[in-house]
Amino acid sequence: MVKWRLMLTTLPYVGALLVAKLFLQFVLGFEGFVDFSDVGIVLTAGVFLLGFLLAGTMADYKEAEKIPAEVATTLETIEEIFVLAATNRPGLDASRLRRGVLDLVDCIKDWLVCRRPTADVYECMTAVGGLIQQLEREGAGPYASRAVPQLLAVRRSVSRIDVIRRTGFLPPAYALLEVLVTMIIALALIARFKSLAAEALLVPFVALINIYMLRLIRDIDDPFDYETDGREHGSGEVLLFPIDEYRARLAARLDAVSSSTSGS
């Protein structure tokens, strides 16, 4: 159903434009100013600009699509480094170190679904940095040296997500595209057609293509737009299941350790 959401929410606009065109012709007696064949150059310009913006936003989208998996794998690597350090240094508590990673996972997920501000994520990463410093104090310096680059990778991914969410792709190009789409729709409304069948087919077709593509480009330009309950706000958000699945694995490992400790 998600893949049809954008289409279904665009159809009312298309239907309204067709009704407006038929109202102008049959109620107000307005036949049009120009032949539809004369507006071909404007349609071509619109298609070119739509393709340009779609290519640019898709490049960013494909990069964003990789980030949740990169965050999950990097966090799991930090967890494994902590466990190895605790195995070799009895003074380190593996469960406490794992809970520190779990807190960071939860913080990142809450931030992605707009339940926590950006500042909280950086505070959580600083807290994990404190755990890495503990490794150094306990004599596990080699493990601390391996964990620092992994935490840096998490910071880089979080910063990249933040930039993607706060910025759009070429706002001046968006402004031109919006003006051009408006012109195309206006020309479709004031154009003359050779037959009623052509009018009934071409006006919805032109409106659907331009409105749908404009909304699609805006949707994929922010691939991290989620509701607070975790649902996608639009139709082009990247999936967060790598983070959710890693969180489940980490929680299961912590539960297993707790169960074995209480059983003994």
N, C-alpha and C positions, 0 to 999 in steps of 0.2 A: 504493500500500500504506500510505502514511503516514496517509491519511485514515481507514483502517479500523483503525489500530493501537489507538486508544483503545477502539473498540467491541469488538475481539477480546479485549483484555485485561480488559474488564468482564464479558464473558459467563461466565467461570468463577465469579464472585461470584453472578451471577444463577442459574446452574445449582445452585450449592451451597445457595442459599436455597430453591429449589424442592425439592431433595432433602430439606432439613431439614423443610420443611412436610409433605411426604408421609410422612416418617419419624414425625413427631409424630402424624399422623392414623392411619396404617395399622399402625405398629409399637407405639406407645405408647397408641393409642386416644384421643388428645386431639382433640376435635371443635372446640374453640375457645371463647372466652369471650363475644365480641361478634359481632354480624352485621357483615359487611363494609360494608354500606350505612350503618352508624352512624359510620364513621370518615371520612366524606366531608369534614368540616370540617378535619380534620388534613391530608388530601391537598390541599385547597384552600390552606391556609396554606403548605404546602411548595412548591406551584407558585408562589405569590406571591413567596416569599422567593428561590426559584431565579431567577425573572425579574428581581427587583431586583438581585441580585448579578451576574447575567449582563450586564445593561445597564451596570452600573458598570465591570466588568472589560473589556467590549467597547470602551467609550469609551477606556480607557487603551491597549487593544491597537491600536486604529486609529491612535492617535497614535504608538505605538511602531513601527508598520509603516512609517511615513514616515522614521524616523530613519536607517536605513542609506543610503537614497538621498540624504538631506540631507548626511550626512557625506561621501559620495563626491563629490557635486557641489561642496561647499565645498572639499575638498582639491584637486580638479582646478582650481578657481578660484585657489587659492593657487599651484599649480604654474604656471598661465598668467601670473600676476602676476610670479613669479620669472623666467620666461623673457623676458617683456617688459623687466624691469629689466636682465637680463643682455644683452639685445640693444642697449639704449641705453647701458649702462655696461660697457666692455670689461674692467674690473677684476673683474667678477663672473663666476664659473664656473657656467654654466647646469646642467651635469651634476651638479656638487656640490649645487646647490640642489635639483635634482630628487631626488637620492638622499636628501636630508634629508626630503623629503615621502614618499618610498618607505619610509623607516625608520618614519615615523609611521603610515603605512597598515598596515605589518606589525605594528607594536606594537598598534594598535587591534584588528586581527583576532585576534592572539594573546590579547589580553585578553578579547575576546568569547567565545572558545572555552576560556577558563579555563587558558591556558598561561602567562599573566603576570599579576602583581597589578595592582591599580588604580594604585598609586603609579608604576609604570613608564610608564603612559600619560601621566600628567601630566609626568613627566620628559621624555618624547619631545616633548610639546607645548612644553615650555620650550626644548628644543633647537631646534625650528622658530622659536620666538620669537627665539632667538639669531641665526638666519639673517636674520630680518627686521631685527634691529639692524644686521647687516652691510650690508644695503641702505642703511640710513640713513648709515652711516659712509662708504659708497662714493659718496655723493651722489645716491642714488635715493630720496630722502625721499618723494616723491609715491607711489611704488610701495609703500614700507613702510607708508604711511598707509592704503593700500587693502588691504594684507594683514592688518593687525592686526584689523579687524572680522571677517574670514573665520576667523582663528584663534580669535577669541572665539566664533564660531558653533560651531566644532568642540568647544571646551571645554564649551559649553552642552549640546550633544548628548551628549557623553560623560558629563557629570554627570547628565543626565536618564536615560540608560541605567542608570547606577549606582544611582540612586534607585529605578527600577522593579525592578531585580534584588534590592535589599535590603529592600524594603517590600512588604507585601501590601495588598489592598483590604479595609479595615474588618475587622480580626481579630475584634472582638466579633460582627459579623454572621456570620462564618464559624463561630464557636462555636455560635451559635443554629441555623444551618443544619445543622451536623453533628448536633446534638441532635435536631432535627426529622426529619432523614433516618433516624436511628436509631430514633426513635419510629414513623415510618411503616413501616419494615421490620418492627419488632417487632409492630406491630398487624396487619400482613399475615400474620404467622406465627400469631398467636393468634385470627385472625378466622374466623368460620364462613361458608361459601359454600353457595349453593343447590345446586350440582352440582359434580362432580369436574372437568368441562370448564371451568367458570368459574374454579375454583381453579387449574387448570393454566395458564390464560391470564392471569388477573389478577395472581397473585403474581409471575411473571417480568416482566410488563409494569411493575408498580409498582416492582419492584426495579431494572429496567433504567433506567427514566426517572430515578429519584432518584440512583442510584449513578453513572450515566454523566454526568449534568449536574453533580454535585458534583465529579467528577474533571475534567470539561471546564473548569469555572470555575477550579479550581486550576491547570490546565495553562496557560490563556491569561493567568492573573494574572502569570506570569513568562515573557514572550515571548522572553527572551534566555537560555534555558537550553540550553546546547550541551555536547556531549561534547568532549574535547580533540582529537579527530580532525575536528571540525567538524560532525559529524552532530547532528541535533536530538535532545535528550534525551526530549522528549515528542512531542505531535502538533500543538501550537499555537504553535510558535516562528516568529518573523518570518524571512524569507529574507534572507541576507546577500549575494546575488549582485551588487548594485550596487557594494559595496566590492571584491568579488573581480574584477569586470570592469574597474573602474577601475585596480586594481592591475596587471592584465594589460596594459592600455593604457599605463600609465606605464612598466612594465618594457620593453615593446616600443619605446617612444620612446628610452629610455636605451640599449637594445641598438643601435638604429639610429644613434644619435649615436656610440657607441663604434666601430661598424663603419666609419662614414664617416671617423672620425678615424684609425683604424688603416690604412685603405685609402689615405688621403692621405699 
